């Protein structure tokens, strides 16, 4: 398998919004290459006789109905909130407009 290049790592870093120095790019390229070599080695494992496993613990999800309960202290919380808009809590934006 061909080693991962620093230009590939740089592209990944740009997509992940990481600022990596050239030395860090070289180290990450070596690490990515080692990971991919390991994953590639998994292709050589013979698994034809192994039964597929979906779950190993026999634990099941237990679902219940949600109970909607009126919250009596909404006004009190709003009064102590540093930022509000009418009856709503005002919080910082999670996304910038240009990122949508």
N, C-alpha and C positions, 0 to 999 in steps of 0.2 A: 504494500500500500504506500502511496506517495505521501510524504510528510505534509502537514498543513503549513502553508506559507504565512509569512507575517502580513502579507497583503490581505489574505483571507481573514486573519485575526483582526486586522484593522477594520475591515468591513463589518465584522460582527460587533466590534467595539463601537463603531459609529451607530449601528442599529440599536445597540443597548445604551447609547448615550454615555459611554465610558471614555475617559481621557487617558489613554495609555501611552507611556513613553516608549521609545524604540526598544529599550532593554526589556521592558515588560512585554512588548509584543513578541519578542523572541522567546521569552520564557513561556508565555501562554501558547505559542505555536508548538513548542515541545510538549507541553502538557496535553493540548488537544490531540496531537499526534499519538501520544501514549494511550490516551483514552480510546481513540479510534482503533488502534492496534488491538487493544484488549477486546473491544466489541467485535472486531473482525474475527478474532480467535474463537469467539462463541459460535461462529458458523460451522466450525469443525466438530462440535459436540454432537454425538449421535443421540437423537431424542425420539426416534421412530417408535420405540417400545414404551415410551413414557406416556401415561394417560394425561390428557389435558386437565389442569387444575384451575377451577374457578375460584374456589374459596377453601382455605385450609382449616378454618376453625368452627364451622357449623353454626356460627352466630347469625342470627337473623335481625333485620331492622324491625323495630317495633314502632309503629306509627300511632299517633293519637290525634284527636281533633284539637285544634287550637281553640282556646277559650279567650274570647275578646272581653277584656275587663276595662271598664272606664277608669281613667287615671284622674284622681281627684285633685292632684297638686299641680296641674298644668300651669295655672296662673302664677303660682308661687315660683315655679321654675323659670317662667318667662320674666318675672320681676327681677330675678337674680342673674339673668343672662346678660352678658356684656353687649351682645349684638342681637337685635331682633328686628323683625319686619312684620308689623301687625301681630297676629297670633302665631307667628312662625319664628323658629330659631334661625338666625342668619349665621352661616358658616362660610369659611373660605372656599373658593372654587377649587374643584379637584382637577378639572381640565381647562386648558386655555381654549379660547374660541377657535384659534387657528389650528389646533390639534385634532379637531373633529373631522 
